[in-house]
Structure formats: structure tokens, C-alpha cells
């Protein structure tokens, strides 16, 4: 491949990708759904092949880029017009937390574990599952969160209502995940399994295996999420 041909391929690939990206719209960049992800990788790969693969003619490379982009644009219009097609192409949002309870079946469907869920919540400046009323995992991988009323912008403290219990710990700490005790976290809190068993029994739970997730709140109370929560 000569320098002249390589330069021509670079310019053509750049201009074509720029034009096609503008035609496909900003959604391709701002909302990275499964479909957008696959489409972006495919178009980028074709563009790269057009530049460096001498066995691919310029004509065929441009046709491949234009063809894939047209499919993307067409599916975008179908996505707008048909809800069923939209759900098939992009999937649908999943409720991961409902009324303060973790929906473990929904977590499995989106391939998330509790640690990943907590990480997404921390990105929203939420450090305790107990503060969440609803959490919805969007099709683009973002987490939308509705805090409980007492944790929203106008809180009880804003109204001059004093806390009934002072904070004992600087942050909430998980002590049970998927029916397993996290002993190291208990030790850090100067707590033990006997204390944990007593708290569970006070909540009517006789076995740790019945618990999907539990965390010690800042005020020393225990937040408990049972297994097999049902999403209606």
C-alpha cells in the first residue's frame, strides 16, 4: 500500500465516520445501550479495516460502513416507533431495590452482585441500602435512585427534628452478603456473631441463610434484606 493510498484511506474513513456519526445522532454517544455498544464497535472496526487492510477495497469499505450505519439508523427509527421493538433491541429497565428491599432475582438477571450495587449507589452519594426507596438499573447501565423521604433534600434535620439515636459508626457496613457472614467487617465494628444472631432473632429470623443482605447502620441498628423478595 503506497503512502498516497494510505493517506486517501485515512481521509475517506475519517470523513465518512464523521458524517455517519452525525446522521446516527447523539444517542449513539450519550446512551450506550447493548445495541449502541455493538454498533459502535462494528463501525469502528470497519473504519479501521478500511484504513489499514489493503485487501479491502476502498469501495467495499465505504459500502460496508454505509450499510451498517443505515441498519443502525433504521433500527433507531423502529426503536422510536415500537415499544416492543425497543425492548427487544435495548432491553428494559430493571428494579433492583423496591421499597427498601433488594430484588435478588433482578440482580442476577442484570449480572450484578451486592458489591457492584453498593458501588453504583456510592456513585450517587448513597452509602446505605436502607436509605433507598427505589433503585432502577437503566438500559444504558446507569442506576436511577429514589431516596426515602427522610433522606431527601428536605430532611428531618432541616426541620429542626433531632435524631433519636446518635451515630455510632462513620458509615454503614455490610455484615451479611447472600447468606454469608462477613466476619472481618464484624470485627472492625467490635461486634460478634452472637450479637448478629440476637438482632436477627429480634426481627423474626432464625437462620442467617434466610438473609440475602444485612448491614450495620451508622446508628448501630441492623438493616436486613430477606431472600426471595418478590417483584410485583
C-alpha positions in Angstrom: 0.0 0.0 0.0 1.5 3.3 -1.0 1.7 6.4 1.2 -0.8 8.1 -1.2 -3.3 5.3 -0.9 -2.9 5.1 2.9 -3.5 8.9 3.1 -6.6 8.7 0.9 -8.0 5.8 3.0 -7.4 7.8 6.3 -9.2 10.9 4.9 -12.1 8.9 3.5 -12.5 6.8 6.6 -12.4 9.9 8.9 -14.9 12.0 6.8 -17.2 9.0 6.3 -17.2 8.1 10.0 -17.8 11.8 10.9 -20.8 12.1 8.5 -22.3 8.8 9.5 -22.0 9.5 13.3 -23.8 12.9 12.8 -26.5 11.1 10.9 -26.9 8.4 13.6 -27.5 11.1 16.2 -26.2 11.9 19.7 -27.9 8.9 21.3 -25.1 6.7 19.9 -22.7 8.6 22.2 -24.8 9.6 25.1 -26.8 6.4 25.8 -24.5 3.3 25.5 -27.1 0.5 25.4 -26.2 -3.0 24.3 -27.2 -2.2 20.7 -25.3 1.1 20.6 -22.2 -0.7 22.1 -22.3 -3.4 19.4 -23.0 -0.8 16.6 -20.1 1.5 17.8 -17.6 -1.4 17.9 -18.7 -2.7 14.5 -18.5 0.7 12.8 -15.1 1.4 14.4 -13.7 -1.9 13.3 -14.9 -1.4 9.7 -13.4 2.1 9.7 -10.1 0.7 11.0 -10.1 -2.0 8.4 -10.7 0.5 5.6 -7.6 2.4 6.7 -5.0 -0.4 7.2 -6.4 -3.5 5.4 -5.0 -3.3 1.8 -7.1 -6.4 0.9 -10.3 -4.5 1.5 -11.0 -2.2 -1.4 -12.0 1.4 -0.7 -15.3 0.9 -2.4 -16.2 -2.2 -0.4 -15.1 -0.5 2.9 -17.3 2.5 2.2 -20.2 0.3 1.3 -19.8 -1.7 4.5 -19.6 1.5 6.6 -22.7 3.0 4.9 -24.6 -0.3 5.1 -24.0 -0.9 8.8 -24.8 2.8 9.6 -28.1 2.6 7.6 -29.1 -0.5 9.6 -28.3 1.4 12.8 -30.4 4.4 11.7 -33.3 2.2 10.5 -33.4 0.3 13.8 -33.2 3.7 15.6 -36.5 4.7 13.9 -38.1 1.4 14.6 -36.9 1.8 18.2 -38.8 5.1 18.4 -42.0 3.9 16.8 -42.4 0.5 18.5 -42.1 -0.2 22.3 -41.9 -4.0 21.7 -39.0 -3.5 19.2 -37.3 -1.1 21.7 -37.5 -3.7 24.5 -36.2 -6.4 22.1 -33.3 -4.3 20.9 -32.3 -2.4 24.0 -33.9 -4.5 26.8 -35.8 -2.8 29.6 -35.0 -1.1 32.9 -34.8 -3.4 36.0 -36.0 -2.6 39.5 -33.1 -3.6 41.8 -34.4 -2.1 45.0 -38.1 -1.8 45.7 -39.4 -0.1 48.9 -36.0 -0.6 50.5 -35.7 -4.3 49.7 -33.1 -5.7 47.3 -34.6 -7.8 44.4 -32.0 -10.5 44.2 -33.6 -12.2 41.2 -33.4 -8.9 39.3 -29.8 -8.5 40.3 -29.0 -11.9 38.8 -30.7 -11.0 35.6 -28.5 -8.0 35.1 -25.4 -9.9 36.2 -24.7 -7.7 39.3 -23.8 -8.7 42.8 -24.3 -6.7 46.0 -20.8 -5.2 46.0 -21.4 -3.9 42.5 -24.8 -2.5 43.5 -23.3 -0.7 46.5 -20.6 0.7 44.2 -23.3 2.2 41.9 -25.1 3.6 45.0 -21.9 5.3 46.2 -21.6 7.0 42.9 -25.0 8.6 43.8 -23.6 9.6 47.2 -25.6 6.9 48.9 -23.7 4.8 51.4 -26.5 2.6 52.8 -29.1 0.5 51.0 -31.5 1.4 53.9 -31.6 5.0 52.6 -33.1 3.8 49.2 -36.8 3.6 48.4 -36.3 2.6 44.7 -33.3 1.9 42.5 -33.7 1.2 38.8 -31.0 -0.2 36.5 -31.4 1.6 33.2 -30.7 0.1 29.8 -27.6 2.2 29.4 -26.0 0.8 32.6 -26.8 3.8 34.8 -28.6 3.5 38.2 -31.5 5.8 38.9 -32.2 6.1 42.6 -35.2 7.5 44.6 -34.2 8.0 48.3 -36.6 7.5 51.1 -38.5 10.6 52.1 -36.5 11.1 55.3 -33.3 11.1 53.2 -34.3 13.5 50.5 -33.2 17.1 50.3 -35.6 18.4 52.9 -34.7 16.1 55.8 -35.9 15.9 59.4 -32.7 17.6 60.4 -33.6 20.6 58.1 -36.8 20.9 60.0 -35.1 21.0 63.4 -36.1 17.5 64.3 -33.3 15.9 66.4 -32.1 12.3 65.8 -33.4 9.8 68.2 -30.2 7.9 68.0 -26.7 9.4 67.6 -24.2 7.9 65.0 -22.1 5.1 66.4 -20.1 4.4 63.2 -18.9 6.7 60.5 -20.6 4.8 57.7 -22.9 1.8 57.1 -21.1 -1.6 56.9 -22.3 -4.8 55.3 -22.1 -7.9 57.6 -24.1 -10.4 55.6 -24.0 -11.0 51.8 -26.0 -13.7 50.1 -26.4 -15.6 53.4 -22.8 -15.5 54.4 -21.4 -13.6 57.3 -18.5 -11.1 56.6 -16.6 -11.8 59.8 -13.8 -9.2 59.1 -16.4 -6.4 59.0 -18.0 -7.6 62.2 -14.6 -7.5 63.9 -13.9 -4.0 62.6 -17.1 -2.9 64.3 -16.2 -4.7 67.5 -19.2 -7.0 67.1 -19.6 -10.8 67.0 -21.8 -13.5 65.6 -23.7 -13.7 68.9 -24.8 -10.1 68.6 -25.8 -10.7 65.0 -27.8 -13.8 65.8 -29.7 -11.8 68.5 -30.5 -9.0 66.1 -31.8 -11.5 63.5 -34.0 -13.2 66.1 -35.5 -9.9 67.2 -36.5 -9.5 63.5 -38.1 -13.0 63.5 -35.2 -14.6 61.5 -33.9 -17.9 62.8 -31.2 -18.6 60.3 -28.6 -16.5 58.6 -29.3 -18.5 55.4 -32.7 -16.6 55.2 -30.9 -13.3 54.8 -29.7 -12.0 51.4 -28.0 -8.9 52.7 -27.6 -7.1 56.0 -25.6 -4.0 57.1 -25.0 -2.3 60.4 -26.2 1.3 60.1 -24.4 4.3 61.4 -26.6 4.4 64.5 -25.8 0.8 65.3 -29.1 -0.7 64.1 -29.2 -3.6 61.6 -30.8 -3.3 58.2 -31.9 -6.7 56.9 -33.0 -7.8 53.4 -34.5 -11.3 53.3 -34.0 -13.7 50.4 -36.7 -14.4 47.8 -38.2 -10.9 47.7 -40.9 -10.8 45.1 -41.2 -8.1 42.5 -44.9 -7.4 41.6 
